[in-house]
Amino acid sequence: MNEALIATATGFVVGMLFSFFRLPIPAPPVLSGVTGILGIYLGHVCFQYLITRFFS
């Protein structure tokens, strides 16, 4: 949980800095990009679960 809070705080600071310097954000600007990243992460977690569940 601590890791997630640090990552969120870091992302917040980076977003503020990019806005301050009027740069485009370094993240997908639309919901489909964000959901794509979420899908990649969930696929990774699911694969790891299946491997440990059935092959170890």
Contacts in CASP RR format, 6 or more apart in sequence:
PFRMAT RR
TARGET T0000
AUTHOR 0000-0000-0000
METHOD contacts of the structure
MODEL  1
MNEALIATATGFVVGMLFSFFRLPIPAPPVLSGVTGILGIYLGHVCFQYL
ITRFFS
14 26 0 8 1.000
15 25 0 8 1.000
18 24 0 8 1.000
18 25 0 8 1.000
18 26 0 8 1.000
19 25 0 8 1.000
27 34 0 8 1.000
28 34 0 8 1.000
28 36 0 8 1.000
28 37 0 8 1.000
END
